[in-house]
Amino acid sequence: MLPIAIDVMSGDHAPPEYVTGALQALREDAALRVLLVGDPALIEPRVAPLSAALRARIETAPASEVVSMGESPREAIRRKKDSSMRVAVDLVKSGRASACVSAGNTGALNAIAHFVLKTLPGVERAAIISAIPAAHGHTHMLDLGANTKATPEQLGQFAAMGAIIARDVYGLASPRIGLLNIGEEDMKGHEVVQAAHVLLARSRLNYVGFVEGDDIFSGDVDVVVTDGFTGNVALKTMEGAAGLIADRMRREFRASWSARLAGMAARPVLRRVAASLDPRRYNGACMVGLTGIVVKSHGRADGVAFARAIITAALAARRGLTAHIAQALAAQGAETAQGSTT
């Protein structure tokens, strides 16, 4: 596999945590190679002390600029052509890298990826998809922030791509697709979700209908589809709720000596639960629908979380994510065209 291009300059913890994450990913995956994109003067001192074997799997790609977290996507495209983010995406486009990972500005990454890589035939807009902890393991959810609005047709494309990922990358034979809404009843929701509901019901997907927010965790659905505005708000709400619960439990277990003793007795169970729900384990969201693989990491990711994003990119590259989506969408388009002529 070609190396993974890693933008180590964008995000809240650049570059130390992102170089650390890359090194952890290399230690976890013996076949992985990486291209660290950014300022060589900041990168080289962090990799110089490594063993020769590890160092041999690391290359550096220089980039003289950085896209800030508050920079507009338009300016990032027009004025930052040598940014670490742009160089990382360009490396995928040129065939030097099998995928790229960035913890930078989501809007800028989305715009640059669309501008450089373009979308696959039959896809109007790429969507961000990630795994969310659920009763049966995890649920795939998209869009998580690439598109603040979506047409019914785009929601249908998101559903198709989510189904392909759940089936071809994660091995679910017939993934169950749900459309996020304010209720499960057919009459609920605004015009866009109503129209998307009709389109999905007519599709060949295993569409189970409308689902509500609590269904994301129930295990009764494998892929949840929504627009990027709603998806991003839902994701940040989940993260905030998890943080609140963890903080409240820590306070309660420290409230008294009896509570401390109870906490010590429950510690093994609490550690297992915390590990299974640790947001860092689920860091790394693929931007699906592009002609190349782009993975968005959380901007505040530490080394552990960033390593997961790199592993996600490597998995997507090894499973041929882009080719699977292109082939499946082409087949669906051919079936639709054949159906319309008969």
N, C-alpha and C positions, 0 to 999 in steps of 0.2 A: 504494500500500500504506500502511496505517496505520503509525504509528511503532512501533518496538520499545521496550518498557518495560525499562529497565536498572536493576537494583538495584545501586547503586554503593557501598552502605554495608556489605554483608555479605561476609565472607571475610577472608583473612589480609592482603590488600594494599589494603583500602578506605581512602579512595576514590581515591587517586592513580592506581594502575595501571588501575583500571576506567574512569575517565574517559579516560585515555590510550588504552585499548583501544577505547572508543567513538569517539574521534576518528580512530583509525586505520581503523576500519570505515567511517566516513563518507567518508574519503578514498579508500578502495578501491571503495566502492559509491556512485556519484553519485546514485542514486535513494533512498538510505536516509535515514530520519529517525529520531531517537531521543528518548525521554523519559527523562531522567536522574532517578532516584528517590532521594531522600535529603535530607540537610541542605543547604538552599540556601546557607548561609554557607560551606560547604566546597566546594560545586560551582561557584558563580558565579565566584569568582576564577580558576578554571581554564579557564573558557570565555569570560570577558570579553575577553581579548586576541585572540580569533580573528577571522578576516575576517567581514565581514557576510554573505557568501554561506554560509559554514559555520555561522555562528551562527544563521542563519535555519532551519536544519534540526535545531536542538536546542531542546527544551523542558525545563523542570524541573518535577518533581512533588514537592512537599514531603512529607517523612515524619519524624516526630519521634522514632521509636524504631528500635532495631536488634536483630535476633535474633542472639545470640552463637553461636559455633560449638559451645559445650557445652550450650546450652539445650535443654530437652526439647520435643519437638513439641507436646505438650499445652499447655505453658505458652506456647509461641509463638502458638498459636491463641487461647487464652483471655485472655492478658494483654498481647499485643503487636499489637493491632488496627491501630495506626498505624505498624507497622514498615515499613521500606523493602521488605522481602520481601513482606509482605501487600499493601501498596499496589500494587506492581508486578503481582501476580497479579490484584488487584481491577481494575486498568486493562484487563487482557485480558477479564475477565468483563463489564465495562461497555461494551466495544466501543471504548474509546479507544485501545487498542493491539492490534496484530496478534499479538504474542508477548511473552514476558518472558524475561529472562536474569538469573540470579543465581549468584554463587560462594559462597553461604552454606551453612549447615547443611543437609545433604542430607535428614535426617529431617524437619526443620521444613519445608523446601520441599515435600517430598512430602506431608506432612500438610496444609499450607495449600492446596496445589494440589488435592488431593482434596476438601477441605472447601469451597472456593470454587467450583471449576470442575465438580467431579463427573466421573465417568467416562462414556464413551459407552455406549449400549445394547449389551449383549452383552460388555462388558468389566468384570470384577470388580475388577481392580487395574491401575493404570498401571505401566509398566515403563520403565526407563532404557535407552536404546539409543545406541550410539556406534560409530564406525568404528575398526577396529583394523588397523594396517599388515599386509599379507599379500603373498604372492608375486605375486598378480594385481592388486594395488592396495590393496584393503582388504576386510576382512570386517566385517559388521555383527554386533554381539553384544549380547544382552539376556537377562536383566535385570542391570544393573551396580550395583545397590544399593538400589533402591526397596523391595524386598520380601525380607526375609531368608528367608522360606519361600514355597513356591508349591505349589499343588495340581496334579495332572495336567491338570485343565481349564484352569487359569491358564497353565501352560506351553504348552498348545495355543493359547491366546489370544495369548501372546507370540509364538509362531511365526507365527501369521497376521498379526499387526501388523508383525513384522519382514519378512515376505515382501512386504507391501504397500509398505513404505518402500523396500525394495530395488528393487521393480518400478516404482512410480509416481514416486518421487523420484529414484532413481539409474539408472533405465532398464534394469534387468536383466529380460529377457523372462520367464524362469522360474527365479527364484532357488532355489538348492539349500539346503535347511534341514537342519541337523544338531543333534542333542540331545547336549549335553555329558555325558560319562560317564567312568568309570574304565577303560573298554575298549570296543571296537567290537562284541564278541560279544553276541548277543541275551540271554544269560543273566546278564550282568553288571549291577551297579547295584542301588540300593535300590528299594523298592516304588513310590515316586513316579515315578522316571524310567522304571521298567518300565511303569507304567500310562500315562504320557504317551507312551511309545514306541508302545503299541498304538493310542492315539487318533490320533497323527500318521500312523501307517501307514495308517489308514483314511480320512484326510482327503484333500482334493483338492490339497493342497500337494505341491510337489516335494521330498518328504522322503527324505533319503538314509540315515537311520538314526543310530546312535550315532557320535559323534566324540570323540576325546581332545584333551587340551590342545594338543598340537603341531599338530593339524589346523586350529587357528584361523589359523595363518600359512601353511598349505600352498597355498592357492588352490583347494582341492578342494571348498570349501563357501562359500556366500555369506552365510548367516545362522547364527549359533550361539546356541542357546537354553539357558538355565539359570536357576536361582533367583538372587536378588539377593545372597545371602551368598556363594555360590560365584563368581558373576560378579565381585563386587567384590574378592574375594581374588585372583582370577586377574588382574584389571586392575592391582592394586597390585603384584603379583608381576612382571608385565611391565615396569612402570615401574621397579621396583627393579633388575631384570636389565639393562635398558637403561642405567641409570645406572652399574651396576657395570662393564659392558663398556666404556663410554666412559671411565670413570675408569682402568681397567686399561690401556687403550690409550694414554692420555695418559702414564701412568707409564712404560710400556715405551718409548715414543718419546723420553722424556727421560732414559733410563737411561745412555746413552753417546753419544759423538760420532757413531759409526756409526749408532746408532738414530735420532739427530736427523736425519742426512742421509737415511736411509730415510723418515723421517716427512715431510721436505720434499718428497721425490719423490712420495710417496703422497698429499700434501695435497689435490690437486684431487679425487681419487677419494673420499677420506675425507670431504671437505666435502659432496659430492653424497650420499653414503650417510647422513651425519648429518642433512642437510636432509630427506631422504625419510623418515627415521625419527623426526624431531623430534616429541616428544609434543605440543608446542604446536600443531602443524599439525592435530592430531586432537582438540583441546579443544572441548568443547561436546557434551553428550549430551541428546537429546530425551527428555522424559517422555511416552511415547506411550500413547494410550488415554484421554486427557482430552478434554474438550470445547473446550479451548484449547491453544495451543502454549506449553510451558514448557521452557526449556533450562537445564540445570545445567552450570555451569563448574567446573573444578577450583578448590578453595579457595585454592590457592597460585599461581594463574595470574598471569602478568605481563601487561603490556599487549598483547604480541603474541598470546599464547594467548587472552586474553579477547576480542580482536577476532575470532578464529576462531569463538568461541561465538556472537557476535552475527551473524556472517555465516551460521552454521548456522541460527539462528533466522529470519533473513530468507529463506533458501532454503526452509525448511519452510513459511513463511507464503506465499511466492510460488507454491509448488507445491501449495498447498491440502492440506497433510498431514492435518489433522483431517477434512476432508470426504472425502478418499480412503479413510481408515480407516473412517469411519462407513458409507460407501456399500458398501465391500467386505465389511464384517462383516454388514451388512444382507442383502446378496446371498447370503453364505454361510449365514446363518440361514434364509433363504427356501428355499435348496436343501436344507438339512437337514430342514426341516419337510416339504417336498414328498416327499423320499425316505422319510420315516417313515410317510407316509400311503399310499404305493404298495406 
